[in-house]
Amino acid sequence: MSATTNVFITGATGYIGGAVLELLLEHPTSSSSQFTALVRSPEKAQKLEAIGVHAVVGSNSDLDKLEQLASESDVIFACADADDEPATKAILAGLKNHYKSTGTAPILIHTSGTGVLTDKAAGKYAYDTIYDDTDVEQLETLPDTQLHRNVDLLVIEADKQGYARTHIVLPSTIYALATGKLVQLGIQNPKSRQIPYLIRIGLKRGQGAILGEGKNRWPNVHIDDIASLYIVLYEAILAGKAGHGREGLYFGENGEHLLYDVSKAVAEALYELGKGRSPEPTMVTEEELKVDPRTIYLGTNSRCRASRARALGWKPKYTTKDLLASIKPEVEAILKE
């Protein structure tokens, strides 16, 4: 790498990307780094420029722009859409060009998710398999048809070909309202997806919702903890201590929850705030599923252990108890919109 490390981040105004960028800006390496972000909003681009981030206005659909920015980058944090295959191919093409022109393999830290582990339980049961990020053979049994898997395999193949050092972070259910400078400046989206989605379903139907019996399980991780994982991983990469390619998958989890417990907490919060008829969640009907088939995702299982991530020195602080405590503030924040 040159004396200045060119760091490119996608999804910088998003929930994960904003949290990661904030920590990068505070990191000791920031003084020798040039940060570049691709953002849709000219207004947010101006705000990023004001705090020392070079902002390019565009989106993941601007494939030529993505490829060019990637070709100029030593390190990429890809924190936008985990399932955007064209965007990932453009980034990888840019990294290949970087390698051809410099002879040095650039670093890619790609964001996937533990949705890759999901099944079709519909809330009826919890499966017994626990996926471990140190068990490469186990992870390679995942079908190519699993959610996120097609993009993950592209990233792993790039490492195999040698033109990039690739690492994949797989967050689980991320929770809690993001806070910090980028949120205060109106740059970063402070809300997650899964739990707010369940809350919005409850608000729409006037009652907390549950898929099936809510017996399915998911891991979870606080937004501050998952952001810290990216930094711990980055430091390990720079020190030459991080696995990459097929040995470079890092789960982000610190405990797991039953869907029932989350649905119950949502129902209780809605009831206490006068937006639900009962503190007990009721089952989503077949008619409701027809209106929004995506809801079935809430009934899936995803179970894993972040052994590889912890081996790097990652020490998440927040637990499932904190997840449940975060739900009422999430409801209150959505009601203020």
Secondary structure, DSSP 4 states (H G I P E B T S, - for coil): --SSEEEEEESTTSHHHHHHHHHHHHSGGGGGEEEEEEES-HHHHHHHHHTT-EEEE--TT-HHHHHHHHHT-SEEEE-S-TT-HHHHHHHHHHHHHHHHHHSS--EEEEE--GGGG----TTS------EETT-HHHHTTS-TTSTTHHHHHHHHHHHHHTS-EEEEEEE-EEES---SHHHHTT-S----SHHHHHHHHHHHHTS-EESTTS--EEEEEEHHHHHHHHHHHHHHHHTT----GGG-EEEE-S-EEEHHHHHHHHHHHHHHTT--S-SS-EEPPHHHHHH-GGGGGGG----EE-HHHHHTT------HHHHHHHHHHHHHHHHT-
